[in-house]
Amino acid sequence: MAKELILILGEGNFSFTVALLEKLHSNGHQFFIYSTSFDSYEEVEKKYPESRSLFKKITESINVKLLHEVNATVSLKQTLLREKCDVNVFEHVVFNFPHLGVEDAAMHKRMIAHIFYR
């Protein structure tokens, strides 16, 4: 059975990634998760102190790759190519309301439209 590829956009403290990881492991799924954050690793730790324990759980798994400083409108494709992963191969894409670092609904609409544009 091939591994399902999952892309998570817009993680905050990475608690969703940990919950999904635990659920998929308990169900015996074959999977690999690319979990992304707009913020740098350091910014995530500063904003969300609980992220340190979550990062520890994630790094214990061989089924997750954390990607920081990912701007889904500008660098998503380039980031995934650096990881040797084609953006078109994901079976599941999770939107945790990816954030652009500003409160601007129009910019967020454009970002989502950009992601779905082929």
One Martini backbone bead per residue (centre of mass of N, CA, C, O) as a GRO file, in nm:
protein
  118
    1MET     BB    1   0.095   0.037   0.024
    2ALA     BB    2   0.064   0.358  -0.020
    3LYS     BB    3   0.136   0.664   0.073
    4GLU     BB    4  -0.018   0.922   0.211
    5LEU     BB    5  -0.040   1.259   0.123
    6ILE     BB    6  -0.001   1.544   0.347
    7LEU     BB    7  -0.117   1.886   0.362
    8ILE     BB    8  -0.034   2.153   0.588
    9LEU     BB    9  -0.186   2.467   0.627
   10GLY     BB   10  -0.147   2.686   0.890
   11GLU     BB   11   0.012   2.648   1.135
   12GLY     BB   12   0.072   2.712   1.465
   13ASN     BB   13   0.150   2.491   1.719
   14PHE     BB   14   0.100   2.183   1.600
   15SER     BB   15  -0.155   2.026   1.719
   16PHE     BB   16  -0.283   1.906   1.466
   17THR     BB   17  -0.050   1.727   1.381
   18VAL     BB   18  -0.047   1.553   1.635
   19ALA     BB   19  -0.338   1.449   1.619
   20LEU     BB   20  -0.314   1.320   1.338
   21LEU     BB   21  -0.080   1.135   1.395
   22GLU     BB   22  -0.218   0.968   1.619
   23LYS     BB   23  -0.463   0.874   1.455
   24LEU     BB   24  -0.314   0.733   1.219
   25HIS     BB   25  -0.153   0.535   1.389
   26SER     BB   26  -0.403   0.394   1.529
   27ASN     BB   27  -0.515   0.305   1.223
   28GLY     BB   28  -0.265   0.213   1.027
   29HIS     BB   29  -0.164   0.421   0.843
   30GLN     BB   30  -0.024   0.531   0.538
   31PHE     BB   31   0.196   0.815   0.585
   32PHE     BB   32   0.263   1.172   0.496
   33ILE     BB   33   0.364   1.485   0.646
   34TYR     BB   34   0.322   1.827   0.553
   35SER     BB   35   0.404   2.093   0.776
   36THR     BB   36   0.303   2.436   0.787
   37SER     BB   37   0.456   2.768   0.830
   38PHE     BB   38   0.489   3.107   0.828
   39ASP     BB   39   0.664   3.079   1.055
   40SER     BB   40   0.919   3.045   1.235
   41TYR     BB   41   1.040   2.853   1.471
   42GLU     BB   42   1.090   3.086   1.673
   43GLU     BB   43   0.807   3.219   1.648
   44VAL     BB   44   0.646   2.982   1.748
   45GLU     BB   45   0.779   2.957   2.028
   46LYS     BB   46   0.698   3.247   2.117
   47LYS     BB   47   0.382   3.230   2.071
   48TYR     BB   48   0.404   2.898   2.149
   49PRO     BB   49   0.520   2.733   2.416
   50GLU     BB   50   0.383   2.443   2.357
   51SER     BB   51   0.550   2.364   2.096
   52ARG     BB   52   0.790   2.211   2.213
   53SER     BB   53   0.634   1.946   2.283
   54LEU     BB   54   0.525   1.906   1.996
   55PHE     BB   55   0.794   1.884   1.844
   56LYS     BB   56   0.888   1.632   1.990
   57LYS     BB   57   0.664   1.444   1.883
   58ILE     BB   58   0.724   1.489   1.582
   59THR     BB   59   1.037   1.409   1.576
   60GLU     BB   60   0.966   1.101   1.652
   61SER     BB   61   0.866   1.103   1.363
   62ILE     BB   62   0.886   0.976   1.018
   63ASN     BB   63   0.591   1.116   0.905
   64VAL     BB   64   0.725   1.416   0.939
   65LYS     BB   65   0.740   1.750   0.792
   66LEU     BB   66   0.878   2.055   0.872
   67LEU     BB   67   0.768   2.387   0.753
   68HIS     BB   68   0.906   2.700   0.742
   69GLU     BB   69   0.840   2.990   0.593
   70VAL     BB   70   0.552   2.956   0.437
   71ASN     BB   71   0.432   3.092   0.136
   72ALA     BB   72   0.160   2.992  -0.046
   73THR     BB   73   0.187   3.223  -0.280
   74VAL     BB   74   0.515   3.196  -0.331
   75SER     BB   75   0.675   2.914  -0.187
   76LEU     BB   76   0.544   2.634  -0.204
   77LYS     BB   77   0.658   2.502  -0.459
   78GLN     BB   78   0.959   2.547  -0.393
   79THR     BB   79   0.960   2.398  -0.125
   80LEU     BB   80   0.865   2.120  -0.233
   81LEU     BB   81   1.094   2.084  -0.437
   82ARG     BB   82   1.321   2.080  -0.222
   83GLU     BB   83   1.163   1.813  -0.101
   84LYS     BB   84   1.083   1.632  -0.345
   85CYS     BB   85   0.779   1.759  -0.403
   86ASP     BB   86   0.481   1.748  -0.555
   87VAL     BB   87   0.199   1.945  -0.538
   88ASN     BB   88   0.010   1.714  -0.704
   89VAL     BB   89   0.027   1.449  -0.478
   90PHE     BB   90  -0.199   1.515  -0.287
   91GLU     BB   91  -0.471   1.377  -0.113
   92HIS     BB   92  -0.433   1.601   0.120
   93VAL     BB   93  -0.568   1.927   0.221
   94VAL     BB   94  -0.503   2.145   0.494
   95PHE     BB   95  -0.689   2.421   0.630
   96ASN     BB   96  -0.566   2.642   0.896
   97PHE     BB   97  -0.586   2.915   0.821
   98PRO     BB   98  -0.391   3.057   0.650
   99HIS     BB   99  -0.137   3.301   0.714
  100LEU     BB  100   0.002   3.636   0.624
  101GLY     BB  101   0.037   3.842   0.888
  102VAL     BB  102  -0.250   3.964   0.822
  103GLU     BB  103  -0.556   4.158   0.828
  104ASP     BB  104  -0.677   4.035   0.508
  105ALA     BB  105  -0.924   3.912   0.325
  106ALA     BB  106  -0.832   3.957   0.031
  107MET     BB  107  -0.558   3.817   0.055
  108HIS     BB  108  -0.672   3.539   0.143
  109LYS     BB  109  -0.837   3.488  -0.111
  110ARG     BB  110  -0.595   3.493  -0.306
  111MET     BB  111  -0.441   3.261  -0.181
  112ILE     BB  112  -0.653   3.040  -0.225
  113ALA     BB  113  -0.676   3.080  -0.531
  114HIS     BB  114  -0.378   3.017  -0.590
  115ILE     BB  115  -0.375   2.725  -0.486
  116PHE     BB  116  -0.617   2.626  -0.690
  117TYR     BB  117  -0.455   2.699  -0.919
  118ARG     BB  118  -0.341   2.551  -1.247
   0.00000   0.00000   0.00000
